[in-house]
Amino acid sequence: MGRLQDFQPELDPASIYEQSFSIIDREAGSHSFSPRQWNIVRRIIHATADFDLGMGLLFHPGAVETGIRALREGKRLVTDVNMVKAGVESQLHGPGNRVVCRIRDPEAADLALREGITRSMAAMRLSAADLEGALAVVGNAPTALVELIRLVREEGIRPALIMGLPVGFVSVEESKEELQRMTEVPWITNRGRKGGSSAASAAVNALARMATHSRGEGCGCLPSM
């Protein structure tokens, strides 16, 4: 192994950006994603260095366009965890865009205890009024996605888009498969156990970048390094 002083990191943000996405495009190879879908896929790969996660993304027809339109119209974003909230707030520039996350609300803890459900489910249930017309983003808890699906099917709540990218081992794949069967609301999800807050944040930020550009493809925005 060489000495640390022999290593010279790339320091130019523009060059880091160009090299990173060039590597992603080269290693991913051919794919069937549309240009706008690919913007989201490659941002997730960039954020996670996980090609399986990114290339396993699934899109309901029209999901990307619906998400872009909702952000441009200043709709809310409702998420299950504060890590997603922290990861996306700086990228939301639409008038009225704000992020709602009630996981730490005392009411969520009380409801979870009273109803015998997870706190993530309780937080999503308490966010029902905010979900109407919003981007619903699950980046951690599969039970939050289960509750979100229930709110749509049983209570008629209609988010503009559901992004279901929970991570873990219990109920994760099943919740995503149930989301794929949904016809009431457009969705974005992925296959398997992988997911997480960084992936969900990257997907939202890709939508936000496209929402600020008229064409929404080939965005030249540089992420911070």
Secondary structure, 3 states (H helix, E strand, C coil): CCCHHHCCCCCCHHHHHHHHHHHHHHHHCCCCCCHHHHHHHHHHHHHHCCHHHHHCEEECCCHHHHHHHHHHCCCCEEECCHHHHHHHHHHCCCCCCCEECCCCCHHHHHHHHHHCCCHHHHHHHHCHHHHCCCEEEECCCHHHHHHHHHHHHHHCCCCCEEEECCCCCCCHHHHHHHHHCCCCCCEEEECCCCCCHHHHHHHHHHHHHHHCCCCCCCCCCCCCC
